[in-house]
Every structure is written in C-alpha cells, then in structure tokens.
Amino acid sequence: MMDSTVKRVADLEPRFAELLRHPVCQAVGEILENQPCHLVGGALRDAALGQPLRDLDVVVAGDGAGVANRLAERLGSRSIKVGGHRFAAYRVPYASTPIDIWDRGVVSLEADLHRRDLTIHSFALDLFSGAAYDPFSGLEDLVNGRLRMTSTESFADDPLRLLRLCRFAAQLTKFRIDPATLAQARESVEDLTGVASERIRSEIELTMGQPNAGTAAQLWIDLEVVPEALLECPLRFVARHKFENNLSRSWRDFERAAAQLAATRDLSSGRIALILILLERAGCLADQVAIGILRHRGFVTKSLSRQVSQLLAAGDLPAAEPKQRWFLHQMGELWPIAMSLATAVADQQTDTEGASVAQAIELAARRPDEIFDPPALISGNDLQRHLSIAPGPRLGRILAAVRRRQIEGAFTTREGALEIAARLLATADRE
C-alpha cells in the first residue's frame, strides 16, 4: 500500500475501537470468554465511514446456535435460525440492531471471508484484540473508495451480487466500481434467472429506496438487468442510447420535483414508474405490461405494483382543468409523486406539458378539500325523493357520476348537484 493509504487505514483504528465498545459487542465477548470470534461485513464498513451501526455480523468457530441462544437470553430477545449459503446462521433481533451469528465451524477465517461479495466486506476484526485480518486488501479498497469483487467466482457463486453491487454503488456515492468487477458482473447477468424471485424483489426494494437510486438505475441499464434480464425485452442500440440520455435527464427532474413536493415520502414506486414509462417510449414493452410482468414474476410486491400501475398514468396528464381535478383525485395520496413524475416525463421541446403540470400542482395546493375528499352534497335518498329514482344499480351510477362532476368542479352546492343529477337522468332515459 502507498504511504498515504497506510495512514488512512491506520486512522480507522479508533473507529473500530469504538465499535468494539458497543454494548452488543461487549455482551458477545462476555458470553464467548475468549473463544475465537470476529466481526465482519457491513458493520465494519459503516464504522469506517463514520455511519451509525445498523446491524452486526459475528463469526464464531463452532457452537453458533449456543452462542445465539445465550446472547438472546442476555439481551431479552430470541434466536432465529436463518440458514446460510455455506454456513449455519442465527439471527438475534435487538432494538434497531439485529445481530447475525455465523458459525464457520472448522472452516478457516480466510475461507469464510473468501466467500463474501466485495473486498470491503471481506476483512474481519478480532472481537477481543481489535486486530484486523484482511487477506483481500479490503481496507485498502475501503479508504480508496473502490468496489471490487473478493474473488473471480463472486458473481458465479451468487448472481444476486450484481444487484447488490448496483445498490452499493448508489449507497456509497463516492465509491467507484473496479473495471474487472464490472466486467465480471456483466457476464453474470443471464444467471439472474436462477435466483429466487423474493431475493431479487428485496434487492429492488432496497435499491429503489436509496436517495441516490439513479446511479443504480443507470447500472441496471448498462449491465442489461433492465429491460433484458428482468423483462426479457432487448433494446436496439440507438434506442438504448436515447433511453440512457432520457433517463439521466428525467431522473434528475423527478428527484428535484420530488424534493419539493413529495418531501419524506418513499419514492420507490415513482422511480420504477419512471423507468417503465421511458422504456415504453424507447420502443420496449408498454409500461402497464411491464409492471404486470414484474409482478407476475415476483420481482415487485402486489402493493408496490398497484402503486406503480396507478402512477404510470402520470405520463398522460390531461390539460383541461376538470380532468386534471379528477386525475388528482384518483392519485390520492400519491399525487405529489405523480406530479413529480409528470414533471420528469413532460416534453421538453414545448411549454404545453410543463404548463399543464404547473396548473395541476397549483390546483392540488389551492383546492385540496374540493379535489381529494369533498363532502357528499346529495345522497341516494335525495335522488329517490327528488327525482323518483328507484334503489338499484342505476341509482349508484347516477351518484357516482354526480360525485365525479363535483370533483371536476362543475358545482359546489346541493342545488347544483341535484341539477346535474336531473340532467344525467334525462340523458340516461333518452339512451
């Protein structure tokens, strides 16, 4: 390592020492009584980067179940066997910091680290001495901001890791992917078809929830995760180039608008909808078909797919105020994300769509009580009494039509509602 890198690695020691003083680490140490034990994984990465502890991975050399049970009893929790790709693993939920106990048995610590995805997760910290064991130069990559595979078999062992690579690129914004690692990930994309759909779904959700999710989205396109692997729909070279440019611009516009309108809302549904709208415009699948495929294959949940499907209409925001009011009503709580999406996909060559979006946003801000949950001005009893409409489906249809006209701003009084109802009834009678 270069002298500067050596110094930066040495500067991490106080942060690791602070991690070892964490109450959970202290509890594990007291339970093990100097038996071989190491901390690994994301907790070390986060500690080095000055980020709060989110979870803890502990590797022991035998009796993992016993360690987990004793730790759970000590912390007033429980032990859950979660299995492992090659080793037994046990989870102990604790406050906001779940603890995973990995039992490597007679396998060497180096072999345990060798199976991990990236080098920044492939070094270990002795729980008692605080000494770092780093056979794959993970600490060097960590201080130099490099995402590098631990071994050339990393993605072959678990193709999901290429999605994790994209997520870490979004999460660790100052890190860059090692070229050989990116090339290896690209070669493993086709193997994603063999990964359980729930694992892919979890990665998609985690990735799209990242503040810098656009970085991951661009990598998905570059690696042909989307649309090729997940949707089985290839893009022609020219269409791909145009799509990539549009995605970069539109993503920036979406995030800027969402920062003002959506505030703390989860933007995952809007981000997925944006990708699908732009894919349709690039000649790929129709956006509603695409979300149906993702749902059918288990890559998104039913709840998320419903939200995305609803938001896809934002690409066709109506220009007239009455229809805009109804559009906003249908979006409901999703309207800020829908408007952010409409802002992102508006035609930048004309002012028409931009003006329509601005008008809809102004309507939502100025008339929320009239648009989202206006009080009913008439009831079914009113229609029976004043217009002699008998109970049944016809009555329900008239009430629904009156409700829509109210939301569209056609009237604001009970008298106006009855007048509209009478017109609708007369029209229905003539038909």
Long-range contacts (C-beta under 8 A, 24 or more apart in sequence): 1-137, 1-140, 5-140, 5-143, 5-144, 8-143, 9-139, 9-140, 9-143, 12-47, 12-48, 12-139, 12-142, 12-143, 13-130, 15-47, 15-48, 15-50, 16-44, 16-47, 16-48, 16-125, 16-130, 16-132, 17-130, 18-47, 19-43, 19-44, 19-47, 19-53, 19-125, 20-125, 20-127, 20-130, 22-53, 22-56, 24-56, 24-75, 24-94, 24-97, 24-99, 25-56, 25-127, 27-71, 27-74, 27-75, 28-58, 28-67, 28-71, 28-99, 28-127, 29-127, 29-128, 30-74, 31-67, 31-70, 31-71, 31-74, 32-60, 32-67, 32-127, 34-128, 35-60, 35-61, 35-62, 36-60, 36-61, 36-109, 37-61, 37-126, 37-127, 37-128, 38-109, 38-124, 38-125, 38-126, 38-127, 38-133, 39-124, 39-125, 39-127, 40-102, 40-112, 40-113, 40-116, 40-121, 40-122, 40-123, 40-124, 40-125, 41-116, 41-121, 42-121, 44-121, 44-123, 44-124, 44-125, 45-120, 45-121, 45-142, 48-139, 48-142, 48-143, 49-142, 49-172, 53-97, 54-96, 54-97, 55-97, 55-98, 55-99, 55-100, 56-97, 56-98, 56-99, 56-100, 57-100, 57-102, 58-99, 58-100, 58-101, 58-102, 58-127, 59-102, 59-103, 59-104, 59-109, 59-112, 59-124, 60-101, 60-102, 60-103, 60-104, 61-103, 61-104, 61-105, 61-106, 61-109, 62-103, 62-105, 62-106, 63-103, 64-88, 64-89, 64-90, 64-101, 64-102, 64-103, 65-90, 65-103, 67-101, 67-103, 68-92, 68-101, 71-99, 71-101, 85-115, 85-157, 85-158, 86-115, 87-112, 109-133, 110-135, 113-150, 114-150, 114-151, 115-150, 115-157, 116-150, 117-149, 117-150, 117-154, 117-158, 117-161, 117-164, 117-165, 118-147, 118-148, 118-149, 118-150, 118-154, 118-165, 118-168, 118-181, 119-146, 119-148, 119-149, 119-150, 120-146, 120-147, 120-148, 121-150, 122-150, 141-178, 145-172, 145-174, 145-175, 145-176, 146-175, 146-176, 146-177, 146-178, 147-172, 147-175, 147-176, 147-177, 147-178, 147-181, 148-177, 148-178, 148-180, 148-181, 149-178, 149-180, 149-181, 149-184, 149-185, 152-184, 154-184, 155-184, 155-185, 155-187, 155-188, 155-191, 156-188, 156-191, 158-195, 159-188, 159-189, 159-191, 159-192, 159-194, 159-195, 160-192, 160-195, 160-199, 160-200, 160-203, 161-185, 161-188, 162-188, 162-189, 162-192, 162-223, 162-225, 163-192, 163-200, 163-203, 163-204, 163-207, 163-225, 164-203, 165-219, 166-207, 166-215, 166-216, 166-219, 166-220, 166-223, 166-225, 167-203, 167-206, 167-207, 167-210, 167-216, 169-215, 169-216, 169-219, 170-207, 170-210, 170-212, 170-213, 170-214, 170-215, 170-216, 171-210, 171-212, 173-212, 173-215, 182-223, 185-223, 186-223, 186-224, 189-223, 189-224, 189-225, 189-228, 189-229, 190-229, 192-225, 192-229, 192-230, 193-229, 197-297, 197-298, 197-299, 198-298, 200-230, 200-298, 200-299, 201-298, 201-299, 201-300, 201-301, 204-272, 204-299, 204-300, 205-268, 205-300, 205-301, 205-304, 208-267, 208-268, 208-271, 208-272, 209-266, 209-267, 209-268, 213-267, 213-268, 213-271, 214-248, 214-251, 214-252, 214-255, 214-271, 217-247, 217-251, 217-271, 217-275, 218-244, 218-247, 218-248, 221-247, 226-275, 226-279, 227-279, 227-284, 227-285, 227-290, 230-294, 230-297, 230-299, 231-279, 231-284, 231-285, 231-290, 231-293, 231-294, 232-293, 233-279, 233-284, 233-285, 233-290, 235-279, 235-282, 235-283, 235-284, 236-283, 239-282, 239-283, 239-284, 240-282, 242-282, 243-278, 243-279, 243-281, 243-282, 246-278, 246-281, 246-282, 247-274, 247-275, 247-278, 249-348, 250-274, 250-278, 250-344, 250-345, 251-344, 253-343, 253-344, 254-340, 254-341, 254-343, 254-344, 257-339, 257-340, 257-343, 257-344, 258-336, 258-337, 258-340, 261-336, 261-337, 261-339, 261-340, 261-361, 262-336, 262-337, 262-340, 263-336, 265-336, 265-337, 267-337, 267-340, 268-304, 269-304, 269-307, 269-308, 269-311, 269-334, 269-337, 270-311, 270-337, 270-338, 270-340, 270-341, 272-300, 272-304, 272-308, 273-308, 273-311, 273-312, 273-314, 273-341, 274-341, 274-344, 274-345, 276-308, 276-312, 277-312, 277-314, 277-315, 277-341, 277-345, 278-345, 287-312, 287-315, 288-312, 307-334, 310-334, 310-338, 311-337, 311-338, 311-341, 313-338, 314-338, 314-339, 314-341, 314-342, 314-345, 315-341, 315-342, 315-345, 317-342, 317-353, 317-356, 317-357, 317-360, 318-356, 319-352, 319-356, 321-359, 321-363, 321-409, 322-408, 322-409, 322-410, 323-408, 324-356, 324-359, 324-360, 324-363, 325-363, 325-367, 325-370, 325-371, 325-407, 325-408, 325-409, 326-404, 326-407, 326-408, 327-360, 328-360, 328-363, 328-364, 328-371, 328-372, 329-371, 329-372, 329-407, 332-372, 335-364, 335-372, 339-364, 367-409, 370-407, 370-409, 370-412, 371-407, 374-406, 374-407, 376-403, 377-406, 377-411, 377-413, 377-414, 377-416, 377-417, 378-402, 378-414, 378-417, 378-418, 378-421, 382-414, 382-418, 383-421, 386-418, 387-418, 387-421, 387-422, 387-425, 389-425, 394-428, 397-428, 398-424, 398-425, 398-428
